[in-house]
Amino acid sequence: MPNLSLNVSTDKYQSGTTTSTCPKCQHNGEMERWTKTKSYRFFGIPLPLNRSNESLKCTACGKSHKV
């Protein structure tokens, strides 16, 4: 029997590095690029409502900020 509810799943993964300046600690150097993706299913069928957000994480202070 299929699942009769709306399912939301979230995946977060590191998608590379970049060189940038951290807005919190002003460190100018390598930052980790993270991608968070939400996907939706209704009655077990994937819906075309996927959302992706990117953020950068400073390697010096560990703080994250949205791109």
N, C-alpha and C positions, 0 to 999 in steps of 0.2 A: 504494500500500500504506500503511495507517495506521501511525502511530508506536506501537509496542508497549511503551512505557515510561511511567513516571510522570514527568510534567513539572511543574516548579514554576517559576512566574514571579513576580517581585517588582517592584512599581511604587512609586515614592516621589514625592510631589508636595506642593507647598505648598498648603494648603487655607484660608489666610486669616491674619488676625492677631488678637491679643487683648491686653488689658492685664493684666499680672500682675507678680509679684515673682519675680525669679530666685533660686532657692535657693543658687546658687553664688557670685554676686557681689553679691546683695541689691539689684540695680538694679530700680527700680519703674517700669515703662513698657511699651512695645510689645514683644510677643513674636511670632515667626512660628510658626504652627501647621503642622506637617508630618504627613502621613498616609502610612503604609507599608502596602501591601496585598499579601498572598501569595495566589496562586490555583493550584489544582492541576488537572491533567488526567491521565486514565488511558485508554489506548487512544484518545487524541484527544478524549475526552468530558469536558467540564467536571464536576468534582466539587463538591458543595455544602459544601466545607470551607474556604471563603475566610476569611482572618484579616486583621484590620486593627488597626494600632497607631497611636496618636497621640503626638506629642512636641512640645514647645515649644522653640524656639531663641531664646536671648537676643540682642537686637540690639546690646547693649553689649559683652558678652564673647564671644559666638559659641558658647557652650556649649549643648548640648541636654540635656533631661531628659524622661522619660516623664510623661505626664499621669496 
